[in-house]
Amino acid sequence: MAEISGRILMEESDQFDYQVELKIDDIRLLRHCVEETIRLWPGSPARPAEEQEHLRHLRDTMYRMILDYSFDK
């Protein structure tokens, strides 16, 4: 089960940054969810165009986490 840290970081942009502790199974599941969202993404103008790039970035970041886990295992 994922744990959400109580630490919230504020930057000058007034956006919140969160730190979350996840197990590798959580990362795999989230990556699958992001991949499905990319696959089913309705495109612009139904959704903002930059959202697709953000989703790709999330997918790739989670893939790097999985590779890192596999390498260290």
N, C-alpha and C positions, 0 to 999 in steps of 0.2 A: 504494500500500500504506500502511496506517495505521501511524503510529509511536506508541509508548506512552512517555510521558515518565517518567523515573525519579523525578520529584518526587511525593511523597505528602504530603498535608496532613492533619493530625489536628485535629479539633475536640473540644470538651468532651464530645460525645456518644459518643466513641470510635469513630466511623465514619470510614472512609477516604474522601478525595476524591482523584480521579485527574484528571490533565490528559492529554488525548489529542489528537494532531494527526491530522486526517482530511482527505482530499481531498473535493471536492464530490460525486464519484461515490460515495464511501463514505457520505456523509450521505444521498444519495438512496436508496441500497440499505437503509440502516438504517431510514429512514422507511417504506419499503415493508414491511419486516419488521414494524415496529411496527403499521402499518395492518392487515396480515394477522392479527397477533396480536389486535388489537382485534376484527376481523371474526369471528374464530373463538373469541373468549374464551368459556369455558364458563359464566361467571357464578358468582355466589355460591350455595352455599357451596363449590363445587368449587375456587374460587380466592378469595383475599381480596378483598372489595369495593373496598378502596382501591387495589388493583392496577389496576383499570380507569381510575381517575382519573390514576394515575401514568403509565399508557400514553398517555392523551390528552395529558398535559402533555409527555411526550417527543415525541409526534407533532407537537404545535404548535410546540415549540422547534425541532425540525429543519426544519419548514416555514419558520419565520422565518429560519433560516440560509440556506435555499435562496433565499428572497426577497431577503435581503441580498446574496447572491452575484450574483443576477440583476440587481439594481439597480446594483451596483458594476462589473459586467462591461462 
